[in-house]
Amino acid sequence: MDYLPLFIELKARSVLLVGGGEIASRKADLLLRTGAVLTIVAPELHVELQQRHQKGEFTWLPGTFKTEYLAGAFLVVAATDDPLLNQQIFSEADKRTILTNVVDNQSLCSAIFPSIIDRSPMMVAISSAGTSPVLTRLLREKLESLLPFSLGKMATIAGRWRGRVKQRFTAIHQRRYFWEKAFNGRFATLVANGQLRQAEQQLEQQLAQADPQPQGELALVGAGPGDPGLLTLKGLQVIQQADVVLYDHLVSAEILELVRRDADKICVGKRAGSHSVAQEEIHALIIKLANQGKKVVRLKGGDPFIFGRGGEELQVAAAAGIPFQVVPGITAAVGASAYAGIPLTHREHAQSVTFMTGHCRENGSELDWLALARGNQTLAIYMGIMTAALISQKLIAHGRDANTPVAVIGCGTRSEQQVLTGTLSELERLAQDAPLPALLVVGEVVKLHHQIAWFGQQCIDQEKSVDQHPLMEPGNIAD
């Protein structure tokens, strides 16, 4: 071990920074955040440092480094582009046993700056002992995605409650059990949702119970349109904390691979014409699992509130008294159209966009076809493959030009994505040729696909020309 990892309190301690450029500005920002009493030595200051100096945030000593500036310093940072000066600073500081960091020169460091994940008061520091800063940065980026931003608030609340918990539970193993349940249970969820008062009430209830049963909860998570890279950061964090995941057919295998290894995964998906699990059975399963004290994730393709019946499932959870949260996802219309190079709105072609489903409940109200047929708008149609002929007929009958550009995006955001384009009068034929799942787009914006398509297999127009160009991992696009 070349360096001993330490967290040093710099608040109210004297720190000397030599250098006034951009790198020095970044170091100054970090040091000032710790509450250090900062002195900067430099002939000139970077514009950001000038602004901070005008606010009185540090002392500036114009000119070059002098040995007497080391007096009283707890830490010295050299951030100059002069190797001889950096060597002098290190030598003089080392003689006085002052911790020293020379930027980008590991051999002249008795202290190094790690890569930091800041969830104050929780801090994670990563270092390669100066051997590979880029590798350290890449590791930090991966860890950032795994550590919720609510950790700091959770630690702050826990700090306030430590005394009470210690008074209530005298044995160490009892306190450890209490906090493990809190940090893995409803308390953590409430903090993540910004419900801090309710979070402390949860601790109060847990503290009052001698042997409390774990409280189950539901998280409704949108998996996005297919490309696993489009799963949100919070979605990733939630599925990695789940005890059981109820997922749809349209959730890709790559996203399911991100679920916690020891979590139960249950497919409750439906496909047109072959419903594998009735919606009422899904409702009953959610209640049953949550009442067993489990963290249940309902994982849906796209966004759960866009034709995903997420609202219905939350109504059931609310009626059963099951706590819940929602993590939105990128819906198919947004994801698939973006990957197809079709902007849903454009100031020259469409001033509005309407999301609609191609099939409705039996005996449901008729769609307002007259409003849908108006020009200067885009229609993004989910689950419209089987009713494409009716959609085309109704739109044309109510005034939409038969030559209006349309696109059928099959397997959007997947490596096998295909975009078929034509006119509204050809929509039925295009829909028959598209791979599933597919999204229909109606509107003048479709013409832009030929200019700005960028992903996967490019447009298949009326001549059915195909440009093979797989780029990304598989996924799905529709709910």
ZATI-55531 format. One record per residue (C-alpha): x, y, z; residue in three letters. Coordinates in steps of 0.05 Angstrom, whole numbers, plus 32768, in hexadecimal, padded with zeros to 4 digits. Layout:
   xx   yy   zz residu
    X    Y    Z    ALA
...
! end
This chain:
   xx   yy   zz residu
 8000 8000 8000    MET
 8024 803F 7FE7    ASP
 7FF4 8070 8008    TYR
 7FCA 806B 8047    LEU
 7F83 8082 8037    PRO
 7F6F 80B9 8067    LEU
 7F37 80EC 806B    PHE
 7F56 812C 8086    ILE
 7F2F 8166 80A3    GLU
 7F48 81A6 8084    LEU
 7F14 81D4 80A2    LYS
 7F36 8212 80BF    ALA
 7F7B 81F5 80AD    ARG
 7FAD 821C 8082    SER
 7FB7 8202 803B    VAL
 7FE8 8220 800A    LEU
 7FDA 821A 7FBF    LEU
 8010 822F 7F8E    VAL
 7FF6 823D 7F49    GLY
 7FBD 8267 7F2C    GLY
 7FA8 8243 7EED    GLY
 7F6D 8217 7EDB    GLU
 7F87 81DA 7F00    ILE
 7F95 8204 7F3E    ALA
 7F4D 821E 7F38    SER
 7F32 81D7 7F3C    ARG
 7F5D 81C7 7F78    LYS
 7F48 8207 7F9A    ALA
 7EFF 81F6 7F91    ASP
 7F09 81B3 7FB3    LEU
 7F32 81D0 7FEC    LEU
 7F01 8209 7FF9    LEU
 7EC8 81D7 7FFD    ARG
 7EEB 81B7 8039    THR
 7EEE 81F9 805E    GLY
 7F39 8200 8059    ALA
 7F5A 8244 8064    VAL
 7F79 824B 801F    LEU
 7FB3 8275 8008    THR
 7FC5 8276 7FBE    ILE
 8008 828B 7FA3    VAL
 8009 829E 7F59    ALA
 801D 82D9 7F2D    PRO
 7FD7 82D8 7F0E    GLU
 7F95 82B6 7F1C    LEU
 7F66 828F 7EEF    HIS
 7F25 82B5 7EE2    VAL
 7EFE 8287 7F11    GLU
 7F32 8291 7F48    LEU
 7F2E 82DC 7F3D    GLN
 7EE3 82DA 7F49    GLN
 7EEB 82B1 7F89    ARG
 7F23 82DE 7FA2    HIS
 7EF5 831B 7F98    GLN
 7EC4 82F8 7FC6    LYS
 7EFA 82F0 7FFB    GLY
 7EFC 82A4 7FF9    GLU
 7F48 829F 7FFE    PHE
 7F88 82C7 8006    THR
 7FB0 82D7 7FC8    TRP
 7FFB 82E3 7FCA    LEU
 800E 82FF 7F85    PRO
 8052 82EA 7F6B    GLY
 807D 82AC 7F71    THR
 8084 8278 7FA8    PHE
 80AF 8288 7FE5    LYS
 80C4 8256 8019    THR
 80A8 8281 8052    GLU
 8062 8276 8036    TYR
 8066 822F 8051    LEU
 8063 8246 8099    ALA
 8025 822A 80BB    GLY
 800D 8204 807E    ALA
 7FEC 81C1 808B    PHE
 7FEA 81AD 8042    LEU
 800D 81C8 8004    VAL
 7FF4 81BE 7FBD    VAL
 8021 81D0 7F81    ALA
 7FFB 81DB 7F40    ALA
 802D 81FF 7F14    THR
 8049 81ED 7ED0    ASP
 8091 81F8 7EE8    ASP
 80B2 81B5 7EFA    PRO
 80EC 81D5 7F1F    LEU
 80BE 8200 7F49    LEU
 8093 81C3 7F59    ASN
 80D1 819D 7F6F    GLN
 80E6 81D7 7F9B    GLN
 80A1 81DB 7FBC    ILE
 80A0 8191 7FCB    PHE
 80E7 8190 7FE7    SER
 80DC 81CC 8014    GLU
 8099 81B2 802D    ALA
 80B3 816B 8037    ASP
 80EC 8186 8063    LYS
 80B7 81A4 8090    ARG
 808C 8164 808F    THR
 8053 8189 806D    ILE
 8024 815E 8044    LEU
 8030 8170 7FFB    THR
 800D 8162 7FB9    ASN
 802D 8174 7F77    VAL
 7FF9 816F 7F41    VAL
 8006 8139 7F0C    ASP
 8048 8123 7F2B    ASN
 803F 80E8 7F59    GLN
 8088 80E5 7F6D    SER
 8082 812A 7F8C    LEU
 8046 811A 7FB7    CYS
 8042 8108 8001    SER
 7FF7 8110 7FF9    ALA
 7FCC 8102 7FBD    ILE
 7F86 8118 7FA9    PHE
 7F59 80DC 7F9D    PRO
 7F1E 80D9 7F6E    SER
 7EE3 80EC 7F9A    ILE
 7E9A 80D6 7F9D    ILE
 7E79 810B 7FC8    ASP
 7E3B 80F8 7FED    ARG
 7E4B 8124 8029    SER
 7E52 8111 8060    PRO
 7E5E 80CE 803D    MET
 7E9D 80D0 8013    MET
 7EBD 809C 7FE6    VAL
 7F05 80A7 7FCF    ALA
 7F28 807E 7F99    ILE
 7F71 807F 7F88    SER
 7FA4 805A 7F5D    SER
 7FDD 8079 7F84    ALA
 7FE8 80A8 7F4A    GLY
 7FF5 8070 7F18    THR
 7FB6 8074 7EEE    SER
 7F88 80B1 7EF8    PRO
 7F5D 80A0 7EBC    VAL
 7F4F 805A 7ED7    LEU
 7F3D 8078 7F1A    THR
 7F0D 80A9 7EF8    ARG
 7EEB 8071 7ED2    LEU
 7EE2 8049 7F12    LEU
 7EC5 8087 7F35    ARG
 7E93 808F 7EFC    GLU
 7E7B 8047 7F05    LYS
 7E74 804F 7F50    LEU
 7E4F 8091 7F48    GLU
 7E18 806C 7F24    SER
 7E10 803B 7F5D    LEU
 7E0F 806B 7F98    LEU
 7DCD 8091 7FA1    PRO
 7DD3 80DC 7FAC    PHE
 7DA7 80D3 7FE9    SER
 7DDF 80B0 8010    LEU
 7DF7 80F2 802E    GLY
 7DB2 8104 8049    LYS
 7DAA 80BE 8064    MET
 7DED 80C2 8088    ALA
 7DDB 8106 80A5    THR
 7D9A 80ED 80C2    ILE
 7DBB 80AE 80DC    ALA
 7DEF 80D9 8100    GLY
 7DB7 80FE 8125    ARG
 7D97 80BC 8139    TRP
 7DD5 8097 8150    ARG
 7DCE 80AB 8198    GLY
 7D85 8096 819D    ARG
 7D92 8054 817B    VAL
 7DCD 8046 81A9    LYS
 7DA2 8056 81E5    GLN
 7D6A 8028 81CC    ARG
 7D98 7FEE 81B8    PHE
 7DD4 7FE2 81E6    THR
 7DF0 7FA7 81BF    ALA
 7E1A 7FB6 8181    ILE
 7DF9 7F7F 8158    HIS
 7DB4 7F9D 8167    GLN
 7DC9 7FE2 814F    ARG
 7DE9 7FC4 8111    ARG
 7DA9 7F9E 8101    TYR
 7D80 7FDE 810B    PHE
 7DA9 8006 80DB    TRP
 7DAF 7FCF 80A7    GLU
 7D63 7FCB 80A5    LYS
 7D5D 8017 80A1    ALA
 7D90 801F 8069    PHE
 7D72 7FE6 8041    ASN
 7D29 7FF6 804E    GLY
 7CF3 8029 804C    ARG
 7D1D 805E 806F    PHE
 7D4F 805F 8035    ALA
 7D17 8064 8002    THR
 7CF7 809F 8025    LEU
 7D39 80C4 8029    VAL
 7D46 80B7 7FDE    ALA
 7D01 80D3 7FCF    ASN
 7D0F 8112 7FF6    GLY
 7CDC 8101 802D    GLN
 7D0A 8110 8067    LEU
 7CD5 811B 809C    ARG
 7CB4 80D9 808B    GLN
 7CF8 80B8 808B    ALA
 7D04 80CD 80D3    GLU
 7CBE 80B6 80E5    GLN
 7CD1 8072 80C8    GLN
 7D0E 806F 80F5    LEU
 7CE2 8081 8130    GLU
 7CB3 8047 8120    GLN
 7CED 8017 8116    GLN
 7D0C 802C 8158    LEU
 7CCB 8020 817D    ALA
 7CC4 7FD8 8164    GLN
 7CE9 7FA1 8188    ALA
 7CEC 7F73 814B    ASP
 7CCC 7F99 8111    PRO
 7CB8 7F74 80D2    GLN
 7CD6 7F90 8093    PRO
 7CA7 7FBC 806C    GLN
 7C9E 7FAC 8023    GLY
 7C9B 7FE0 7FED    GLU
 7C92 7FE8 7FA2    LEU
 7CBD 800D 7F70    ALA
 7C9F 8018 7F2B    LEU
 7CDB 801E 7EFC    VAL
 7CDE 802F 7EB2    GLY
 7D14 8006 7E8F    ALA
 7D16 8034 7E52    GLY
 7D0C 8021 7E09    PRO
 7D3F 7FEA 7E04    GLY
 7D87 8001 7E02    ASP
 7DA0 7FF2 7E48    PRO
 7DC8 8032 7E47    GLY
 7D86 8058 7E4A    LEU
 7D73 803B 7E8D    LEU
 7D74 8075 7EBE    THR
 7DA8 807A 7EF6    LEU
 7D72 8076 7F2B    LYS
 7D51 803C 7F07    GLY
 7D93 8016 7F0A    LEU
 7D9B 8025 7F54    GLN
 7D54 800E 7F65    VAL
 7D56 7FCC 7F3E    ILE
 7D98 7FBB 7F61    GLN
 7D75 7FC1 7FA4    GLN
 7D39 7F97 7F93    ALA
 7D25 7F56 7FB4    ASP
 7CF8 7F43 7F7A    VAL
 7CEE 7F60 7F34    VAL
 7CAE 7F58 7F0D    LEU
 7CC0 7F67 7EC5    TYR
 7C9F 7F6C 7E81    ASP
 7CB2 7F49 7E41    HIS
 7CCD 7F89 7E24    LEU
 7D03 7F91 7E59    VAL
 7D43 7F7B 7E37    SER
 7D70 7F43 7E51    ALA
 7DA8 7F76 7E58    GLU
 7D7F 7F9F 7E89    ILE
 7D6B 7F62 7EB0    LEU
 7DB4 7F51 7EB7    GLU
 7DBB 7F92 7EE0    LEU
 7D8A 7F79 7F14    VAL
 7DA8 7F63 7F57    ARG
 7DC1 7F1C 7F4F    ARG
 7D9A 7EFD 7F89    ASP
 7D58 7F20 7F78    ALA
 7D1E 7EF7 7F5F    ASP
 7D0A 7F08 7F17    LYS
 7CC3 7EF9 7F01    ILE
 7CA9 7F06 7EBB    CYS
 7C63 7F22 7EBC    VAL
 7C63 7F3E 7E76    GLY
 7C2C 7F3F 7E43    LYS
 7C2D 7F3A 7DF8    ARG
 7BF5 7F4D 7DC8    ALA
 7BC7 7F10 7DC1    GLY
 7BEB 7EE6 7DF6    SER
 7BE7 7F05 7E3B    HIS
 7C13 7EDA 7E67    SER
 7BFF 7EFB 7EA9    VAL
 7BBD 7F20 7EB4    ALA
 7BC2 7F66 7ED1    GLN
 7B9A 7F50 7F0E    GLU
 7BCD 7F19 7F1B    GLU
 7C05 7F4D 7F18    ILE
 7BE0 7F78 7F4A    HIS
 7BD8 7F3D 7F79    ALA
 7C21 7F29 7F73    LEU
 7C38 7F70 7F83    ILE
 7C0E 7F71 7FC3    ILE
 7C23 7F2B 7FD7    LYS
 7C6E 7F37 7FCF    LEU
 7C6D 7F7C 7FF0    ALA
 7C46 7F60 802B    ASN
 7C7E 7F2E 8034    GLN
 7CAC 7F69 8042    GLY
 7CCF 7F68 7FFF    LYS
 7CE8 7FA0 7FD4    LYS
 7CC1 7F96 7F94    VAL
 7CD5 7FB6 7F53    VAL
 7CA2 7FB8 7F1B    ARG
 7CCF 7FC0 7EDE    LEU
 7CAE 7FD7 7E9E    LYS
 7CC7 7FE7 7E59    GLY
 7CC8 8030 7E47    GLY
 7CA7 805C 7E7B    ASP
 7C74 803D 7EAA    PRO
 7C44 8078 7EA5    PHE
 7C42 8079 7E59    ILE
 7C12 8042 7E44    PHE
 7C32 8015 7E78    GLY
 7BF8 800E 7EAA    ARG
 7C26 8026 7EE0    GLY
 7BF2 8053 7EFE    GLY
 7BC2 8018 7F06    GLU
 7BF7 7FF0 7F2C    GLU
 7C06 802A 7F5A    LEU
 7BBC 8033 7F69    GLN
 7BBA 7FEB 7F80    VAL
 7BF8 7FF5 7FAB    ALA
 7BDC 8034 7FCA    ALA
 7B9B 8012 7FDB    ALA
 7BC1 7FD9 7FFC    ALA
 7BEB 800A 8025    GLY
 7C2C 7FF7 8002    ILE
 7C60 802F 7FFF    PRO
 7C78 803C 7FB8    PHE
 7CA4 8068 7F8C    GLN
 7CA9 8074 7F41    VAL
 7CE9 8076 7F17    VAL
 7CD7 8090 7ED1    PRO
 7CF6 8073 7E93    GLY
 7D03 808C 7E4D    ILE
 7CC3 807C 7E28    THR
 7CC3 805A 7DE4    ALA
 7CAC 8097 7DBC    ALA
 7CE6 80C0 7DD7    VAL
 7D1C 808A 7DD3    GLY
 7D09 8069 7D92    ALA
 7CFD 80A9 7D6B    SER
 7D3F 80C7 7D84    ALA
 7D66 8088 7D6F    TYR
 7D42 808C 7D2B    ALA
 7D57 80D5 7D21    GLY
 7D0F 80ED 7D23    ILE
 7D04 8129 7D51    PRO
 7CBD 8128 7D6C    LEU
 7CB7 8173 7D68    THR
 7CD8 81A4 7D38    HIS
 7CC8 81ED 7D2F    ARG
 7CBF 81E5 7CE4    GLU
 7C97 81A4 7CE5    HIS
 7C74 8196 7D27    ALA
 7C61 81C3 7D61    GLN
 7C44 818A 7D8C    SER
 7C48 8140 7D95    VAL
 7C12 810F 7DAB    THR
 7C20 80CB 7DCB    PHE
 7BE7 809B 7DBC    MET
 7BDB 8050 7DBF    THR
 7BC4 8028 7D83    GLY
 7B92 8000 7DAB    HIS
 7B63 8015 7DE3    CYS
 7B38 7FF1 7E15    ARG
 7AFA 7FCF 7DFA    GLU
 7ABE 7FFD 7DFD    ASN
 7AED 8037 7E09    GLY
 7AE1 807D 7DEE    SER
 7AF2 808B 7DA6    GLU
 7B32 80B1 7D97    LEU
 7B2B 80F9 7D80    ASP
 7B41 80EB 7D39    TRP
 7B32 8131 7D22    LEU
 7B64 814E 7D54    ALA
 7B97 8117 7D44    LEU
 7B92 8125 7CF9    ALA
 7BA6 816F 7D00    ARG
 7BE8 8182 7CDE    GLY
 7C27 819F 7CFE    ASN
 7C28 8169 7D34    GLN
 7C4A 8126 7D3E    THR
 7C25 80E6 7D52    LEU
 7C4E 80B2 7D77    ALA
 7C24 8073 7D78    ILE
 7C31 8039 7DA7    TYR
 7C17 7FF3 7D9A    MET
 7BFD 8008 7D57    GLY
 7C16 7FD0 7D29    ILE
 7BD6 7FA8 7D2A    MET
 7BAA 7FE5 7D1F    THR
 7BD6 800A 7CEE    ALA
 7BA2 8004 7CB6    ALA
 7B6C 8022 7CE1    LEU
 7B9A 805A 7CF9    ILE
 7BAC 806C 7CB2    SER
 7B63 806A 7C9B    GLN
 7B49 8094 7CD5    LYS
 7B7F 80CA 7CCF    LEU
 7B75 80D1 7C84    ILE
 7B2A 80D2 7C8B    ALA
 7B2E 810A 7CBE    HIS
 7B5B 8136 7C94    GLY
 7BA4 8120 7C9B    ARG
 7BC7 8120 7C58    ASP
 7BD1 80D9 7C3D    ALA
 7C18 80ED 7C2A    ASN
 7C2B 8100 7C71    THR
 7C6F 80E0 7C81    PRO
 7C6D 80A5 7CB1    VAL
 7CA1 8078 7CD1    ALA
 7C9C 8035 7CF2    VAL
 7CD6 802B 7D22    ILE
 7CE1 7FE2 7D31    GLY
 7D0C 7FCB 7D6C    CYS
 7D1E 8013 7D7B    GLY
 7D60 801F 7DA0    THR
 7D74 7FD7 7D93    ARG
 7DAD 7FC0 7D66    SER
 7D78 7FA4 7D37    GLU
 7D51 7FE5 7D33    GLN
 7D2F 7FF1 7CF0    GLN
 7D0D 8031 7CD9    VAL
 7CDA 8029 7CA1    LEU
 7CC1 806A 7C81    THR
 7C8A 807A 7C50    GLY
 7C48 809F 7C4F    THR
 7C09 809B 7C79    LEU
 7BE5 8075 7C42    SER
 7C1C 803F 7C46    GLU
 7C1B 8038 7C92    LEU
 7BF9 7FF4 7C92    GLU
 7C2D 7FD5 7C64    ARG
 7C67 7FF4 7C89    LEU
 7C4C 7FDA 7CCB    ALA
 7C48 7F93 7CAF    GLN
 7C91 7F95 7C9C    ASP
 7CAC 7FB0 7CDF    ALA
 7CCE 7F86 7D14    PRO
 7CAC 7F88 7D58    LEU
 7CA5 7FAC 7D86    PRO
 7C98 7FE9 7D5C    ALA
 7C85 8032 7D62    LEU
 7C5F 8059 7D2D    LEU
 7C70 80A2 7D20    VAL
 7C43 80CE 7CF5    VAL
 7C57 8115 7CE1    GLY
 7C84 8141 7CB7    GLU
 7CBE 8137 7CE8    VAL
 7CC8 80F1 7CCA    VAL
 7CE9 8112 7C8D    LYS
 7D23 8126 7CBA    LEU
 7D37 80DD 7CC4    HIS
 7D5B 80DC 7C82    HIS
 7D87 8116 7C99    GLN
 7D96 8106 7CE1    ILE
 7D8F 80BB 7CEA    ALA
 7DCB 80A4 7D12    TRP
 7DBE 8061 7D32    PHE
 7DB8 8019 7D1C    GLY
 7D99 8003 7CDB    GLN
 7D87 8041 7CB5    GLN
 7D45 8050 7C92    CYS
 7D22 801B 7C69    ILE
 7CFB 8045 7C38    ASP
 7CC9 8030 7C03    GLN
 7D01 800D 7BDC    GLU
 7D13 7FE6 7C1B    LYS
 7D5D 7FF8 7C19    SER
 7D81 7FE4 7C5A    VAL
 7DC2 7FFF 7C76    ASP
 7DDA 7FCD 7CAA    GLN
 7DFD 7FF1 7CE2    HIS
 7DF3 7FD0 7D27    PRO
 7E0F 7FF9 7D60    LEU
 7DEE 7FEC 7DA2    MET
 7DD7 7FB5 7DD0    GLU
 7D90 7F97 7DC9    PRO
 7D54 7FB4 7DEC    GLY
 7D0B 7FC4 7DDE    ASN
 7CE1 8002 7DD0    ILE
 7C98 7FF9 7DE0    ALA
 7C6D 7FEE 7E1D    ASP
! end
